[in-house]
Amino acid sequence: MYEYYELNGLIHLHERFENLKAYKKHLDFFSAEVADKFLSIFELVTLGVYGEVDKETKENLAEMNANFFSTIARYRL
């Protein structure tokens, strides 16, 4: 699920994934197909990651100065 909004001149983008496998699939696609264009348009200011991630994912996202937090809610659609 994707949501975005503008607040105080900043665009906030929220992405939610069913599990780590789905997130990794998204990250692989984003890195290969979208990242260069996206990052040429937007400046990444902060990156908050909620939920459990593996060591590899933490290391990859650390390059973007990610902050990691525990899951704040669980729900099923």
Long-range contacts (C-beta under 8 A, 24 or more apart in sequence): 10-45, 11-42, 20-51, 20-52, 20-53, 20-54, 20-57, 23-53, 23-57, 24-57, 27-57, 27-60
